[in-house]
């Protein structure tokens, strides 16, 4: 498709951004459906300035929001759809009728990845590592639909972690226990857990080969999902596979949340087969 004065553009805003495969899959999907859209990557430090600039540009249709802006972007948007408002974090912006509206497709994307990956959720104990925007989305999705018995929330940033835990206790009926993420906490909670969800950037390209979970704490009977999708097999997933755990790649959540974004921007069914094929080819 030729880029011209009628081309609508979308993009991903975050920092770092060099690792992102969002431009690859979204542009392939636009091309598949013959849509006059283009998707770009924008490294953004000053989120308020970036949102103000995007709103002023003609042809802007929407954006993906990634680390570290999923929470900090919220005050600068004109509106939030109900799920994003409850979560307090946004991973998708939709432009229309002169305003920018925040959505959260991380929640449904993660829950679908967990269910399709065979993770036992109902009446089970889940350990979540990290308390940022993606962790917020997944935690609220679990509270709303999965019926887990307890969420152990472990994070480094105390203010962020305790705020998320407080929000979950106030807005949901889920049992939540939060603690500082260190080896002592992992040793205390992992033996009883059936599901471990990693929601920090540790292990993401280009800084691969790192994990915040010592391999000795992983056990057969544990399902491990790492939301980091690049590399496809993170150090955590490699260790989990060696320990006999069921594993769920971040690629699955990434695909499902991206498809939902595509449909918001274009009002067309996402060609998920094309999007998956492109993702898989990048890691072959």
TITIBA-675200 format. One record per residue (C-alpha): x, y, z; residue in three letters; residue number from 1. Coordinates in Angstrom, 3 decimals, always signed. Last residue first. Layout:
BEGIN
         x         y         z  code  pos
         X         Y         Z   ALA  NUM
...
This chain:
BEGIN
         x         y         z  code  pos
   +12.838   -19.111   +13.760   UNK  284
   +12.181   -16.209   +16.135   UNK  283
   +11.108   -13.554   +13.653   UNK  282
    +9.214   -16.137   +11.628   UNK  281
    +7.004   -16.965   +14.616   UNK  280
    +5.909   -13.352   +14.939   UNK  279
    +5.125   -13.029   +11.250   UNK  278
    +3.152   -16.282   +11.260   UNK  277
    +1.190   -15.165   +14.322   UNK  276
    +0.198   -11.870   +12.720   UNK  275
    -0.784   -13.565    +9.469   UNK  274
    -2.958   -16.121   +11.264   UNK  273
    -4.371   -13.363   +13.470   UNK  272
    -5.845   -11.494   +10.496   UNK  271
    -7.655    -9.019   +12.790   UNK  270
   -11.363    -8.561   +12.176   UNK  269
   -11.955    -4.983   +10.921   UNK  268
   -13.016    -1.862   +12.840   UNK  267
    -9.560    -0.489   +11.957   UNK  266
    -8.198    +0.981   +15.190   UNK  265
   -10.173    -1.138   +17.671   UNK  264
    -9.672    -4.312   +15.630   UNK  263
    -5.924    -3.830   +15.490   UNK  262
    -5.788    -3.333   +19.252   UNK  261
    -7.652    -6.609   +19.870   UNK  260
    -5.213    -8.423   +17.592   UNK  259
    -2.292    -6.887   +19.491   UNK  258
    -3.626    -8.129   +22.854   UNK  257
    -3.959   -11.655   +21.483   UNK  256
    -0.539   -11.750   +19.847   UNK  255
    +1.336   -10.298   +22.825   UNK  254
    -0.345   -12.695   +25.228   UNK  253
    +0.756   -15.643   +23.106   UNK  252
    +4.260   -14.283   +22.412   UNK  251
    +4.858   -14.074   +26.141   UNK  250
    +5.318   -17.806   +26.065   UNK  249
    +3.363   -20.170   +28.293   UNK  248
    +5.234   -22.914   +30.147   UNK  247
    +4.156   -26.132   +31.875   UNK  246
    +6.872   -26.915   +34.400   UNK  245
    +9.234   -29.887   +34.169   UNK  244
   +12.202   -28.202   +35.879   UNK  243
   +14.081   -27.886   +32.582   UNK  242
   +11.036   -26.200   +31.057   UNK  241
   +10.961   -23.730   +33.925   UNK  240
   +14.647   -22.885   +33.544   UNK  239
   +14.168   -22.177   +29.822   UNK  238
   +11.026   -20.177   +30.577   UNK  237
   +12.853   -18.032   +33.138   UNK  236
   +15.841   -17.556   +30.831   UNK  235
   +13.488   -16.273   +28.165   UNK  234
   +12.300   -18.432   +25.292   UNK  233
   +10.732   -16.204   +22.639   UNK  232
   +13.337   -13.509   +23.174   UNK  231
   +11.495   -11.157   +22.907   UNK  230
    +8.042   -12.048   +24.235   UNK  229
    +8.348   -10.955   +27.876   UNK  228
    +4.969   -11.869   +29.400   UNK  227
    +6.531   -14.899   +31.073   UNK  226
    +3.967   -17.553   +31.975   UNK  225
    +4.958   -20.421   +34.267   UNK  224
    +2.643   -23.304   +35.168   UNK  223
    +3.834   -25.150   +38.275   UNK  222
    +3.179   -28.875   +38.689   UNK  221
    +6.865   -29.731   +38.421   UNK  220
    +8.837   -27.254   +40.504   UNK  219
   +10.705   -23.979   +40.172   UNK  218
   +12.537   -22.731   +43.264   UNK  217
   +15.892   -24.237   +42.246   UNK  216
   +15.868   -22.215   +39.025   UNK  215
   +16.321   -18.980   +40.954   UNK  214
   +13.541   -16.577   +39.928   UNK  213
   +14.508   -13.004   +38.991   UNK  212
   +15.761   -14.157   +35.602   UNK  211
   +18.529   -12.994   +33.296   UNK  210
   +19.841   -14.404   +30.008   UNK  209
   +18.634   -11.562   +27.808   UNK  208
   +19.390    -7.879   +28.161   UNK  207
   +18.731    -6.958   +24.499   UNK  206
   +16.089    -8.238   +24.661   UNK  205
   +13.862    -8.807   +27.688   UNK  204
   +15.172   -10.957   +30.548   UNK  203
   +13.963    -8.625   +33.281   UNK  202
   +11.156    -6.394   +31.970   UNK  201
    +8.833    -7.376   +34.851   UNK  200
    +5.499    -9.191   +34.563   UNK  199
    +6.367   -12.838   +35.317   UNK  198
    +3.303   -14.959   +36.021   UNK  197
    +3.690   -18.063   +38.208   UNK  196
    +0.808   -20.543   +38.496   UNK  195
    +0.242   -23.537   +40.785   UNK  194
    +1.673   -21.980   +43.930   UNK  193
    +2.234   -23.787   +47.224   UNK  192
    +6.013   -24.264   +46.792   UNK  191
    +6.309   -20.788   +45.214   UNK  190
    +5.242   -18.681   +48.208   UNK  189
    +7.972   -18.848   +50.863   UNK  188
   +10.974   -19.460   +48.610   UNK  187
    +9.915   -16.570   +46.402   UNK  186
    +9.623   -14.256   +49.409   UNK  185
   +13.065   -15.232   +50.704   UNK  184
   +14.607   -14.910   +47.244   UNK  183
   +13.450   -11.318   +46.832   UNK  182
   +10.403    -9.472   +45.561   UNK  181
    +9.013    -7.345   +48.387   UNK  180
    +5.615    -8.541   +49.567   UNK  179
    +1.931    -8.476   +48.684   UNK  178
    -0.904   -10.808   +49.674   UNK  177
    -4.199   -10.495   +47.816   UNK  176
    -7.446   -12.415   +48.386   UNK  175
    -9.758   -11.452   +45.523   UNK  174
   -13.021    -9.667   +46.332   UNK  173
   -12.331    -6.800   +43.948   UNK  172
   -12.208    -2.972   +43.916   UNK  171
   -10.788    -2.222   +47.359   UNK  170
    -8.497    -5.238   +47.770   UNK  169
    -7.273    -4.916   +44.183   UNK  168
    -6.651    -1.197   +44.561   UNK  167
    -4.720    -1.738   +47.798   UNK  166
    -2.529    -4.402   +46.189   UNK  165
    -1.840    -2.122   +43.225   UNK  164
    -0.897    +0.771   +45.505   UNK  163
    +1.277    -1.509   +47.639   UNK  162
    +3.207    -2.646   +44.587   UNK  161
    +3.725    +0.816   +43.083   UNK  160
    +4.877    +2.341   +46.362   UNK  159
    +7.118    -0.638   +47.132   UNK  158
    +8.862    -0.866   +43.753   UNK  157
   +10.550    -4.278   +43.842   UNK  156
    +7.475    -6.457   +43.421   UNK  155
    +5.777    -9.629   +44.609   UNK  154
    +1.994   -10.056   +44.454   UNK  153
    +0.734   -13.339   +45.865   UNK  152
    -2.765   -13.730   +44.455   UNK  151
    -5.097   -16.093   +46.290   UNK  150
    -8.081   -18.343   +45.600   UNK  149
    -8.309   -17.860   +41.845   UNK  148
   -11.818   -17.360   +40.462   UNK  147
   -10.742   -16.711   +36.876   UNK  146
   -12.988   -13.927   +35.625   UNK  145
   -12.822   -10.590   +37.366   UNK  144
    -9.952   -11.076   +39.792   UNK  143
    -7.754   -12.701   +37.153   UNK  142
    -8.439    -9.855   +34.741   UNK  141
    -7.684    -7.353   +37.496   UNK  140
    -4.319    -8.995   +38.156   UNK  139
    -3.501    -9.209   +34.441   UNK  138
    -4.134    -5.523   +33.829   UNK  137
    -2.241    -4.362   +36.893   UNK  136
    +0.711    -6.616   +36.063   UNK  135
    +0.837    -5.067   +32.589   UNK  134
    +0.912    -1.562   +34.034   UNK  133
    +3.517    -2.168   +36.707   UNK  132
    +3.411    -4.454   +39.754   UNK  131
    +6.025    -7.126   +39.115   UNK  130
    +6.153   -10.850   +39.786   UNK  129
    +2.771   -12.532   +40.132   UNK  128
    +2.259   -15.705   +42.148   UNK  127
    -1.055   -17.512   +41.698   UNK  126
    -2.756   -19.807   +44.194   UNK  125
    -5.597   -21.949   +42.828   UNK  124
    -9.371   -21.994   +43.328   UNK  123
    -9.938   -21.624   +39.571   UNK  122
    -6.680   -20.911   +37.762   UNK  121
    -5.020   -24.021   +36.333   UNK  120
    -2.975   -22.843   +33.323   UNK  119
    -3.780   -24.824   +30.176   UNK  118
    -2.009   -22.591   +27.659   UNK  117
    -5.315   -21.623   +26.050   UNK  116
    -6.495   -20.402   +29.442   UNK  115
    -3.354   -18.457   +30.275   UNK  114
    -3.096   -16.909   +26.806   UNK  113
    -6.773   -15.896   +26.882   UNK  112
    -6.313   -14.292   +30.297   UNK  111
    -3.245   -12.414   +29.097   UNK  110
    -4.905   -11.009   +25.991   UNK  109
    -8.087   -10.075   +27.865   UNK  108
    -6.157    -7.989   +30.379   UNK  107
    -3.478    -6.652   +28.042   UNK  106
    -6.236    -5.196   +25.825   UNK  105
    -6.566    -2.091   +27.996   UNK  104
    -8.239    +0.933   +26.462   UNK  103
    -7.577    +4.672   +26.628   UNK  102
    -9.583    +7.209   +24.632   UNK  101
    -8.058   +10.144   +22.754   UNK  100
   -10.371   +12.905   +21.598   UNK   99
   -11.268   +14.862   +18.480   UNK   98
   -14.006   +12.558   +17.287   UNK   97
   -11.610    +9.621   +17.218   UNK   96
    -8.209    +8.468   +18.418   UNK   95
    -7.888    +5.093   +20.141   UNK   94
    -5.105    +4.537   +22.641   UNK   93
    -4.012    +1.085   +23.781   UNK   92
    -1.925    -0.242   +26.681   UNK   91
    -3.693    +1.690   +29.443   UNK   90
    -3.490    +1.394   +33.217   UNK   89
    -5.776    +2.239   +36.128   UNK   88
    -7.336    -1.225   +36.100   UNK   87
   -10.840    +0.043   +36.784   UNK   86
   -10.530    +2.824   +34.225   UNK   85
    -8.985    +0.500   +31.645   UNK   84
   -11.921    -1.873   +31.988   UNK   83
   -14.494    +0.941   +31.829   UNK   82
   -13.166    +2.698   +28.691   UNK   81
   -11.007    +5.686   +29.528   UNK   80
   -11.454    +9.298   +28.358   UNK   79
    -9.579   +12.423   +27.340   UNK   78
    -6.088   +11.063   +27.892   UNK   77
    -3.309   +12.924   +29.714   UNK   76
    -4.028   +11.575   +33.196   UNK   75
    -3.702    +7.937   +31.993   UNK   74
    -0.275    +8.122   +30.335   UNK   73
    +1.604    +7.535   +33.619   UNK   72
    +0.053    +4.091   +34.078   UNK   71
    +1.030    +2.388   +30.823   UNK   70
    +4.033    +4.682   +30.288   UNK   69
    +7.133    +2.673   +31.262   UNK   68
    +6.897    +0.301   +29.386   UNK   67
    +4.330    +0.054   +26.574   UNK   66
    +1.498    +2.005   +25.022   UNK   65
    +0.102    +0.941   +21.640   UNK   64
    -1.217    +3.808   +19.617   UNK   63
    -4.172    +5.154   +17.701   UNK   62
    -5.624    +6.697   +14.565   UNK   61
    -3.388    +9.705   +13.872   UNK   60
    -4.206   +11.080   +10.412   UNK   59
    -4.051   +14.705   +11.471   UNK   58
    -1.602   +15.469   +14.230   UNK   57
    -2.569   +17.564   +17.250   UNK   56
    -3.505   +14.579   +19.400   UNK   55
    -0.115   +13.027   +18.716   UNK   54
    +1.688   +16.144   +19.923   UNK   53
    -0.256   +16.434   +23.178   UNK   52
    +0.278   +12.739   +23.824   UNK   51
    +4.031   +13.066   +23.267   UNK   50
    +4.346   +16.143   +25.469   UNK   49
    +2.595   +14.393   +28.342   UNK   48
    +4.704   +11.245   +27.881   UNK   47
    +8.091   +12.949   +28.077   UNK   46
   +10.459    +9.989   +27.503   UNK   45
    +9.109    +8.551   +24.271   UNK   44
   +10.759    +6.278   +21.694   UNK   43
    +8.252    +6.136   +18.865   UNK   42
    +7.727    +3.033   +16.729   UNK   41
    +5.628    +3.267   +13.564   UNK   40
    +2.482    +1.662   +12.132   UNK   39
    +1.096    +2.509    +8.686   UNK   38
    -2.492    +2.457    +7.471   UNK   37
    -4.125    +2.520    +4.022   UNK   36
    -5.699    -0.893    +4.494   UNK   35
    -5.203    -3.707    +1.979   UNK   34
    -6.287    -6.404    +4.436   UNK   33
    -2.967    -8.267    +4.319   UNK   32
    -1.015    -4.996    +4.202   UNK   31
    -2.612    -3.745    +7.415   UNK   30
    -1.872    -7.097    +9.086   UNK   29
    +1.769    -7.056    +7.978   UNK   28
    +2.061    -3.470    +9.239   UNK   27
    +0.624    -4.555   +12.587   UNK   26
    +2.958    -7.524   +12.947   UNK   25
    +6.220    -5.790   +12.134   UNK   24
    +5.456    -2.482   +13.839   UNK   23
    +4.566    -4.318   +17.078   UNK   22
    +7.805    -6.304   +17.116   UNK   21
    +9.352    -4.028   +19.721   UNK   20
   +13.027    -4.463   +20.641   UNK   19
   +14.031    -0.886   +19.780   UNK   18
   +11.335    +0.597   +22.008   UNK   17
   +13.040    +1.248   +25.332   UNK   16
   +11.206    +3.420   +26.233   UNK   15
    +7.579    +3.585   +25.146   UNK   14
    +5.152    +4.663   +22.460   UNK   13
    +3.913    +2.257   +19.793   UNK   12
    +2.411    +3.567   +16.596   UNK   11
    -0.643    +4.196   +14.476   UNK   10
    -0.937    +6.110   +11.230   UNK    9
    -3.693    +6.867    +8.773   UNK    8
    -2.651    +7.292    +5.130   UNK    7
    -4.762    +9.799    +3.185   UNK    6
    -1.864   +12.094    +2.246   UNK    5
    +0.030    +9.127    +0.825   UNK    4
    +1.774    +5.895    +1.801   UNK    3
    +1.384    +3.368    -1.016   UNK    2
    +0.000    +0.000    +0.000   UNK    1
